[in-house]
Amino acid sequence: MSLTAYVLHTLGIIVLGIEELPGAVLQDLLGSIATVTVFATLWSRHVRRGLCEWLLGTVTRPAGLVR
């Protein structure tokens, strides 16, 4: 779930335009942390793996067949 949380955090920064500010505002930082934490908690209660982890595992599964 950590890769998914990192990607969501990065996308949130881009969408909100926070990277254009000289420094992150404390409220933005705390809001981002709270949002990702709540999302990760709810997701992990219903799904075994994060979305990015599942996608990466699916894409690299054929590599396990190579000998």
N, CA, C and O atoms as CSV, one atom per row, in Angstrom:
chain,resi,resn,atom,element,x,y,z
A,1,MET,N,N,0.819,-1.194,0.000
A,1,MET,CA,C,0.000,0.000,0.000
A,1,MET,C,C,0.865,1.261,0.000
A,1,MET,O,O,0.379,2.345,-0.324
A,2,SER,N,N,2.116,1.131,0.353
A,2,SER,CA,C,2.955,2.320,0.450
A,2,SER,C,C,3.235,2.945,-0.918
A,2,SER,O,O,3.311,4.169,-1.030
A,3,LEU,N,N,3.389,2.122,-1.959
A,3,LEU,CA,C,3.600,2.683,-3.297
A,3,LEU,C,C,2.356,3.442,-3.754
A,3,LEU,O,O,2.470,4.533,-4.312
A,4,THR,N,N,1.187,2.884,-3.527
A,4,THR,CA,C,-0.061,3.551,-3.890
A,4,THR,C,C,-0.217,4.860,-3.126
A,4,THR,O,O,-0.615,5.871,-3.704
A,5,ALA,N,N,0.093,4.849,-1.831
A,5,ALA,CA,C,-0.009,6.072,-1.028
A,5,ALA,C,C,0.954,7.141,-1.548
A,5,ALA,O,O,0.601,8.318,-1.607
A,6,TYR,N,N,2.160,6.735,-1.923
A,6,TYR,CA,C,3.141,7.684,-2.456
A,6,TYR,C,C,2.656,8.290,-3.766
A,6,TYR,O,O,2.755,9.500,-3.969
A,7,VAL,N,N,2.132,7.449,-4.657
A,7,VAL,CA,C,1.624,7.943,-5.945
A,7,VAL,C,C,0.447,8.887,-5.725
A,7,VAL,O,O,0.371,9.935,-6.366
A,8,LEU,N,N,-0.470,8.533,-4.831
A,8,LEU,CA,C,-1.613,9.420,-4.543
A,8,LEU,C,C,-1.147,10.750,-3.959
A,8,LEU,O,O,-1.678,11.804,-4.307
A,9,HIS,N,N,-0.173,10.701,-3.088
A,9,HIS,CA,C,0.366,11.923,-2.480
A,9,HIS,C,C,0.973,12.827,-3.563
A,9,HIS,O,O,0.740,14.036,-3.576
A,10,THR,N,N,1.747,12.228,-4.461
A,10,THR,CA,C,2.375,12.985,-5.540
A,10,THR,C,C,1.334,13.565,-6.489
A,10,THR,O,O,1.439,14.725,-6.888
A,11,LEU,N,N,0.330,12.770,-6.852
A,11,LEU,CA,C,-0.739,13.269,-7.726
A,11,LEU,C,C,-1.524,14.393,-7.052
A,11,LEU,O,O,-1.920,15.360,-7.703
A,12,GLY,N,N,-1.745,14.259,-5.750
A,12,GLY,CA,C,-2.443,15.313,-5.012
A,12,GLY,C,C,-1.680,16.626,-5.038
A,12,GLY,O,O,-2.283,17.689,-5.185
A,13,ILE,N,N,-0.375,16.567,-4.898
A,13,ILE,CA,C,0.458,17.769,-4.953
A,13,ILE,C,C,0.340,18.425,-6.322
A,13,ILE,O,O,0.220,19.646,-6.425
A,14,ILE,N,N,0.375,17.607,-7.378
A,14,ILE,CA,C,0.290,18.147,-8.741
A,14,ILE,C,C,-1.083,18.741,-9.004
A,14,ILE,O,O,-1.186,19.849,-9.532
A,15,VAL,N,N,-2.142,18.022,-8.645
A,15,VAL,CA,C,-3.510,18.483,-8.902
A,15,VAL,C,C,-3.815,19.764,-8.131
A,15,VAL,O,O,-4.436,20.679,-8.672
A,16,LEU,N,N,-3.387,19.836,-6.883
A,16,LEU,CA,C,-3.664,21.019,-6.063
A,16,LEU,C,C,-2.718,22.177,-6.376
A,16,LEU,O,O,-2.954,23.301,-5.934
A,17,GLY,N,N,-1.665,21.919,-7.123
A,17,GLY,CA,C,-0.718,22.971,-7.474
A,17,GLY,C,C,0.147,23.413,-6.314
A,17,GLY,O,O,0.641,24.540,-6.297
A,18,ILE,N,N,0.333,22.537,-5.348
A,18,ILE,CA,C,1.112,22.896,-4.166
A,18,ILE,C,C,2.586,23.074,-4.507
A,18,ILE,O,O,3.285,23.829,-3.831
A,19,GLU,N,N,3.075,22.390,-5.550
A,19,GLU,CA,C,4.499,22.483,-5.881
A,19,GLU,C,C,4.893,23.874,-6.337
A,19,GLU,O,O,6.081,24.193,-6.389
A,20,GLU,N,N,3.918,24.705,-6.666
A,20,GLU,CA,C,4.217,26.055,-7.124
A,20,GLU,C,C,4.419,27.034,-5.974
A,20,GLU,O,O,4.885,28.152,-6.193
A,21,LEU,N,N,4.081,26.639,-4.775
A,21,LEU,CA,C,4.257,27.509,-3.616
A,21,LEU,C,C,5.707,27.447,-3.148
A,21,LEU,O,O,6.381,26.438,-3.356
A,22,PRO,N,N,6.192,28.517,-2.519
A,22,PRO,CA,C,7.568,28.500,-2.029
A,22,PRO,C,C,7.781,27.474,-0.917
A,22,PRO,O,O,8.888,26.962,-0.756
A,23,GLY,N,N,6.764,27.177,-0.171
A,23,GLY,CA,C,6.853,26.182,0.896
A,23,GLY,C,C,5.472,25.603,1.149
A,23,GLY,O,O,4.467,26.296,0.992
A,24,ALA,N,N,5.420,24.348,1.536
A,24,ALA,CA,C,4.132,23.710,1.790
A,24,ALA,C,C,3.492,24.324,3.033
A,24,ALA,O,O,4.140,24.477,4.068
A,25,VAL,N,N,2.257,24.661,2.919
A,25,VAL,CA,C,1.502,25.188,4.053
A,25,VAL,C,C,1.171,24.014,4.970
A,25,VAL,O,O,0.852,22.922,4.500
A,26,LEU,N,N,1.246,24.239,6.259
A,26,LEU,CA,C,1.041,23.176,7.231
A,26,LEU,C,C,-0.324,22.507,7.050
A,26,LEU,O,O,-0.433,21.286,7.165
A,27,GLN,N,N,-1.356,23.290,6.769
A,27,GLN,CA,C,-2.694,22.725,6.579
A,27,GLN,C,C,-2.727,21.789,5.372
A,27,GLN,O,O,-3.373,20.741,5.416
A,28,ASP,N,N,-2.036,22.161,4.298
A,28,ASP,CA,C,-1.986,21.302,3.114
A,28,ASP,C,C,-1.282,19.984,3.427
A,28,ASP,O,O,-1.731,18.917,3.010
A,29,LEU,N,N,-0.199,20.067,4.151
A,29,LEU,CA,C,0.554,18.881,4.524
A,29,LEU,C,C,-0.279,17.956,5.407
A,29,LEU,O,O,-0.362,16.755,5.152
A,30,LEU,N,N,-0.889,18.513,6.437
A,30,LEU,CA,C,-1.706,17.704,7.344
A,30,LEU,C,C,-2.928,17.133,6.639
A,30,LEU,O,O,-3.319,15.995,6.898
A,31,GLY,N,N,-3.531,17.913,5.752
A,31,GLY,CA,C,-4.678,17.426,4.983
A,31,GLY,C,C,-4.287,16.287,4.065
A,31,GLY,O,O,-5.029,15.315,3.925
A,32,SER,N,N,-3.144,16.398,3.449
A,32,SER,CA,C,-2.646,15.344,2.563
A,32,SER,C,C,-2.371,14.062,3.348
A,32,SER,O,O,-2.751,12.971,2.923
A,33,ILE,N,N,-1.724,14.201,4.469
A,33,ILE,CA,C,-1.424,13.037,5.307
A,33,ILE,C,C,-2.706,12.370,5.780
A,33,ILE,O,O,-2.831,11.146,5.726
A,34,ALA,N,N,-3.650,13.165,6.239
A,34,ALA,CA,C,-4.920,12.611,6.732
A,34,ALA,C,C,-5.688,11.916,5.614
A,34,ALA,O,O,-6.231,10.830,5.817
A,35,THR,N,N,-5.739,12.533,4.434
A,35,THR,CA,C,-6.478,11.949,3.315
A,35,THR,C,C,-5.877,10.623,2.886
A,35,THR,O,O,-6.601,9.644,2.708
A,36,VAL,N,N,-4.570,10.579,2.719
A,36,VAL,CA,C,-3.912,9.341,2.291
A,36,VAL,C,C,-4.042,8.260,3.371
A,36,VAL,O,O,-4.229,7.087,3.048
A,37,THR,N,N,-3.947,8.640,4.634
A,37,THR,CA,C,-4.074,7.667,5.719
A,37,THR,C,C,-5.472,7.067,5.769
A,37,THR,O,O,-5.624,5.854,5.921
A,38,VAL,N,N,-6.490,7.908,5.642
A,38,VAL,CA,C,-7.873,7.409,5.652
A,38,VAL,C,C,-8.116,6.511,4.438
A,38,VAL,O,O,-8.699,5.435,4.571
A,39,PHE,N,N,-7.674,6.949,3.260
A,39,PHE,CA,C,-7.850,6.151,2.057
A,39,PHE,C,C,-7.156,4.797,2.193
A,39,PHE,O,O,-7.741,3.763,1.871
A,40,ALA,N,N,-5.912,4.801,2.667
A,40,ALA,CA,C,-5.146,3.554,2.799
A,40,ALA,C,C,-5.797,2.611,3.810
A,40,ALA,O,O,-5.830,1.399,3.598
A,41,THR,N,N,-6.309,3.160,4.894
A,41,THR,CA,C,-6.967,2.340,5.904
A,41,THR,C,C,-8.226,1.688,5.343
A,41,THR,O,O,-8.431,0.485,5.503
A,42,LEU,N,N,-9.066,2.481,4.688
A,42,LEU,CA,C,-10.299,1.945,4.115
A,42,LEU,C,C,-10.007,0.935,3.003
A,42,LEU,O,O,-10.649,-0.112,2.921
A,43,TRP,N,N,-9.041,1.257,2.158
A,43,TRP,CA,C,-8.698,0.356,1.048
A,43,TRP,C,C,-8.204,-0.992,1.586
A,43,TRP,O,O,-8.632,-2.047,1.118
A,44,SER,N,N,-7.296,-0.948,2.578
A,44,SER,CA,C,-6.700,-2.192,3.066
A,44,SER,C,C,-7.690,-3.053,3.849
A,44,SER,O,O,-7.445,-4.243,4.044
A,45,ARG,N,N,-8.780,-2.485,4.291
A,45,ARG,CA,C,-9.804,-3.286,4.965
A,45,ARG,C,C,-10.618,-4.116,3.977
A,45,ARG,O,O,-11.187,-5.144,4.344
A,46,HIS,N,N,-10.670,-3.670,2.725
A,46,HIS,CA,C,-11.492,-4.351,1.730
A,46,HIS,C,C,-10.683,-5.067,0.658
A,46,HIS,O,O,-11.174,-6.016,0.047
A,47,VAL,N,N,-9.468,-4.631,0.425
A,47,VAL,CA,C,-8.629,-5.187,-0.633
A,47,VAL,C,C,-7.285,-5.564,-0.029
A,47,VAL,O,O,-6.781,-4.872,0.855
A,48,ARG,N,N,-6.707,-6.661,-0.505
A,48,ARG,CA,C,-5.469,-7.156,0.086
A,48,ARG,C,C,-4.266,-6.281,-0.235
A,48,ARG,O,O,-3.418,-6.052,0.627
A,49,ARG,N,N,-4.186,-5.792,-1.464
A,49,ARG,CA,C,-3.016,-5.023,-1.905
A,49,ARG,C,C,-3.448,-3.672,-2.444
A,49,ARG,O,O,-4.594,-3.478,-2.849
A,50,GLY,N,N,-2.508,-2.747,-2.439
A,50,GLY,CA,C,-2.765,-1.444,-3.037
A,50,GLY,C,C,-2.882,-1.560,-4.545
A,50,GLY,O,O,-2.417,-2.535,-5.134
A,51,LEU,N,N,-3.493,-0.583,-5.165
A,51,LEU,CA,C,-3.716,-0.613,-6.605
A,51,LEU,C,C,-2.396,-0.645,-7.375
A,51,LEU,O,O,-2.242,-1.451,-8.293
A,52,CYS,N,N,-1.462,0.200,-7.024
A,52,CYS,CA,C,-0.164,0.226,-7.723
A,52,CYS,C,C,0.616,-1.061,-7.475
A,52,CYS,O,O,1.287,-1.556,-8.380
A,53,GLU,N,N,0.541,-1.608,-6.266
A,53,GLU,CA,C,1.224,-2.861,-5.963
A,53,GLU,C,C,0.639,-4.002,-6.787
A,53,GLU,O,O,1.380,-4.832,-7.314
A,54,TRP,N,N,-0.675,-4.044,-6.899
A,54,TRP,CA,C,-1.330,-5.071,-7.710
A,54,TRP,C,C,-0.930,-4.934,-9.174
A,54,TRP,O,O,-0.607,-5.926,-9.828
A,55,LEU,N,N,-0.951,-3.699,-9.694
A,55,LEU,CA,C,-0.605,-3.468,-11.089
A,55,LEU,C,C,0.850,-3.870,-11.360
A,55,LEU,O,O,1.137,-4.523,-12.364
A,56,LEU,N,N,1.747,-3.489,-10.484
A,56,LEU,CA,C,3.161,-3.840,-10.644
A,56,LEU,C,C,3.350,-5.355,-10.579
A,56,LEU,O,O,4.119,-5.913,-11.360
A,57,GLY,N,N,2.667,-6.016,-9.670
A,57,GLY,CA,C,2.751,-7.475,-9.576
A,57,GLY,C,C,2.216,-8.168,-10.811
A,57,GLY,O,O,2.781,-9.165,-11.260
A,58,THR,N,N,1.122,-7.645,-11.368
A,58,THR,CA,C,0.536,-8.224,-12.572
A,58,THR,C,C,1.457,-8.051,-13.778
A,58,THR,O,O,1.638,-8.978,-14.567
A,59,VAL,N,N,2.027,-6.877,-13.912
A,59,VAL,CA,C,2.900,-6.595,-15.049
A,59,VAL,C,C,4.185,-7.426,-14.989
A,59,VAL,O,O,4.691,-7.858,-16.025
A,60,THR,N,N,4.710,-7.651,-13.789
A,60,THR,CA,C,5.982,-8.369,-13.667
A,60,THR,C,C,5.827,-9.871,-13.465
A,60,THR,O,O,6.831,-10.579,-13.395
A,61,ARG,N,N,4.606,-10.378,-13.368
A,61,ARG,CA,C,4.386,-11.809,-13.166
A,61,ARG,C,C,5.040,-12.664,-14.249
A,61,ARG,O,O,5.630,-13.692,-13.917
A,62,PRO,N,N,4.965,-12.291,-15.526
A,62,PRO,CA,C,5.616,-13.114,-16.561
A,62,PRO,C,C,7.125,-13.270,-16.358
A,62,PRO,O,O,7.698,-14.254,-16.827
A,63,ALA,N,N,7.771,-12.348,-15.687
A,63,ALA,CA,C,9.212,-12.451,-15.455
A,63,ALA,C,C,9.534,-13.657,-14.571
A,63,ALA,O,O,10.641,-14.190,-14.644
A,64,GLY,N,N,8.593,-14.093,-13.746
A,64,GLY,CA,C,8.805,-15.257,-12.907
A,64,GLY,C,C,8.837,-16.549,-13.709
A,64,GLY,O,O,9.322,-17.564,-13.210
A,65,LEU,N,N,8.339,-16.537,-14.920
A,65,LEU,CA,C,8.321,-17.722,-15.764
A,65,LEU,C,C,9.627,-17.905,-16.542
A,65,LEU,O,O,9.866,-18.969,-17.113
A,66,VAL,N,N,10.470,-16.870,-16.564
A,66,VAL,CA,C,11.727,-16.919,-17.291
A,66,VAL,C,C,12.749,-17.703,-16.473
A,66,VAL,O,O,12.906,-17.471,-15.274
A,67,ARG,N,N,13.437,-18.627,-17.127
A,67,ARG,CA,C,14.454,-19.413,-16.420
A,67,ARG,C,C,15.760,-19.290,-17.096
A,67,ARG,O,O,16.744,-19.881,-16.650
